[in-house]
């Protein structure tokens, strides 16, 4: 479970270069695009980690944010088990950066009982492979220090912490984010994160 006692602050990551790699999933799992009704499963996953107060609120957000752009719906990915039960999700999307449009990775989430077996990495790689196929770089991520495990995953895929760069309407809070991450990461991982930082 996410430790939400860690203060929230806008943490911006960017990946400028990435080579497509093979998606590795545990046996019995697969990754599929959105099917009607999956918004309910997405809402369930997001409410379970506290991102929304109710599944109704989460479903409404999903519909407003994603289902209004049908050409992009295939980029809404879900991990499912052998019974087609949804266990995770991640979204390849687009956001504004000033007057231009940039790629962004949204809402990586995995059911708690299926974490630590490679589902989150497989979903993230699948999203990045979409962008690799489109040559749609750089890719941005907005996250927060309580998602430090995901941040380490993103670093392994080539993302770098941004000192000043940002996208959408996010105010980059690099110094605050670095301070909070320094409290939860071990020395080696914190050094890896800090040394990756770029303007």
C-alpha positions in Angstrom: 0.0 0.0 0.0 1.2 3.5 -0.7 2.5 5.4 2.3 0.5 8.6 2.0 2.1 10.0 5.2 4.8 11.1 2.7 4.0 14.6 1.7 2.6 15.2 -1.8 4.6 17.4 -4.2 4.6 17.5 -7.9 7.5 15.3 -9.2 8.2 15.5 -12.9 10.1 12.8 -14.9 11.0 12.8 -18.6 12.4 10.1 -20.9 14.0 11.4 -24.1 15.4 8.2 -25.5 14.1 4.7 -25.3 14.5 1.5 -27.3 11.6 -0.9 -27.6 12.1 -4.0 -25.4 10.2 -7.2 -24.9 7.3 -7.2 -22.5 7.7 -9.9 -19.9 4.7 -11.1 -17.9 4.1 -13.8 -15.4 2.5 -16.9 -16.8 -1.3 -16.6 -17.2 -1.3 -12.8 -17.5 -1.6 -10.6 -20.6 -2.0 -7.0 -21.6 -5.0 -5.8 -23.5 -6.5 -2.5 -24.6 -9.6 -1.0 -23.0 -12.9 -2.8 -23.3 -16.3 -1.3 -22.4 -16.8 -1.8 -18.7 -13.1 -1.7 -17.8 -13.7 1.8 -16.4 -15.3 0.1 -13.4 -12.2 -2.0 -12.9 -10.0 1.0 -13.2 -12.1 2.8 -10.6 -11.8 -0.1 -8.3 -8.0 -0.2 -8.6 -7.6 3.5 -8.1 -10.0 3.7 -5.1 -8.1 0.8 -3.5 -5.0 2.9 -3.3 -6.8 6.1 -2.3 -6.6 8.1 -5.4 -10.4 8.7 -5.4 -13.0 8.8 -2.6 -15.5 6.7 -4.5 -15.7 4.4 -7.5 -18.4 6.7 -8.9 -16.0 9.6 -8.8 -13.2 7.6 -10.4 -15.5 6.3 -13.2 -16.7 9.8 -14.0 -13.1 11.0 -14.1 -12.1 8.2 -16.4 -15.0 8.8 -18.8 -14.3 12.6 -18.9 -10.6 12.3 -19.3 -10.3 9.3 -21.6 -13.4 8.1 -23.3 -14.1 11.4 -25.1 -11.1 10.7 -27.4 -12.0 7.5 -29.1 -8.9 7.5 -31.4 -6.7 7.2 -28.3 -8.7 4.5 -26.5 -6.5 1.7 -27.7 -3.6 3.2 -25.7 -5.5 2.6 -22.4 -3.9 -0.6 -21.3 -5.0 -3.2 -18.8 -3.3 -6.3 -17.3 -5.6 -9.2 -17.0 -5.2 -12.7 -15.5 -6.2 -16.0 -17.2 -9.8 -15.4 -16.3 -9.7 -11.9 -17.8 -10.0 -10.3 -14.4 -8.3 -6.8 -14.4 -5.3 -6.6 -12.2 -3.6 -3.4 -13.4 -3.6 -0.5 -15.8 -1.4 2.1 -17.4 -2.3 4.7 -20.1 -0.3 6.2 -23.0 -1.7 9.7 -23.4 -1.0 13.2 -24.6 -0.8 16.5 -22.6 0.0 20.1 -23.4 3.4 21.6 -22.8 3.0 25.2 -23.7 1.6 25.4 -27.2 2.8 21.9 -28.1 1.5 18.4 -27.3 3.7 15.9 -25.6 3.5 12.2 -24.7 2.8 11.3 -21.1 2.4 8.1 -19.1 -0.7 8.2 -16.9 -2.0 6.2 -13.9 0.2 3.2 -13.4 -1.7 1.0 -10.9 -1.6 -2.7 -9.9 -3.9 -4.5 -7.6 -2.0 -4.9 -4.3 -2.2 -8.7 -4.3 -0.5 -8.8 -7.7 2.4 -6.4 -7.0 6.0 -7.4 -7.0 5.7 -10.0 -9.7 6.4 -7.7 -12.7 3.0 -6.5 -13.7 3.8 -2.8 -13.2 7.0 -3.1 -15.2 5.2 -4.9 -18.0 2.5 -2.3 -18.2 5.1 0.5 -18.2 7.1 -1.2 -20.9 4.0 -1.7 -23.0 3.2 2.0 -22.8 6.7 3.0 -23.7 6.7 0.5 -26.6 3.7 2.4 -28.0 5.7 5.6 -28.0 8.7 3.8 -29.4 6.5 2.6 -32.3 5.3 6.2 -32.9 8.7 7.9 -32.3 6.7 10.1 -29.9 9.4 11.3 -27.5 10.0 12.8 -25.0 7.6 11.2 -22.7 6.6 12.9 -19.4 5.3 11.5 -16.1 3.8 13.5 -13.2 4.0 11.6 -9.9 4.7 12.2 -6.2 7.2 11.0 -3.6 4.8 8.4 -2.1 5.1 6.6 -5.4 8.8 6.1 -4.9 8.7 2.5 -5.9 7.2 3.4 -9.3 9.8 6.2 -9.6 12.6 3.7 -9.3 10.9 1.6 -12.0 10.6 4.6 -14.3 14.3 5.4 -13.8 15.1 1.8 -15.0 13.3 2.6 -18.2 15.3 5.8 -18.9 13.3 8.5 -17.2 15.1 11.3 -15.4 14.0 13.5 -12.6 13.4 17.1 -13.9 14.8 20.1 -12.0 12.8 22.7 -13.8 11.0 21.2 -16.9 7.3 20.4 -16.6 4.2 19.9 -18.7 0.4 20.3 -18.4 -0.4 22.7 -15.6 2.0 21.1 -13.0 4.3 23.3 -11.0 7.6 21.5 -10.7 8.5 21.0 -7.0 11.9 19.4 -7.6 13.6 20.6 -4.4 10.7 19.5 -2.1 10.4 16.2 -4.0 14.1 15.5 -3.7 14.0 16.2 0.0 11.1 13.8 0.6 12.5 11.1 -1.5 15.8 11.4 0.4 13.9 10.3 3.5 12.6 7.1 2.0 15.2 5.9 -0.4 18.4 4.1 0.7 21.7 5.9 -0.1 22.4 4.1 -3.3 18.9 4.5 -4.8 18.8 8.2 -3.8 22.2 8.8 -5.4 20.9 7.1 -8.6 17.8 9.4 -8.6 19.7 12.6 -7.8 22.4 11.9 -10.3 19.8 11.3 -13.0 18.3 14.8 -12.5 18.4 17.2 -15.4 17.1 20.6 -16.2 
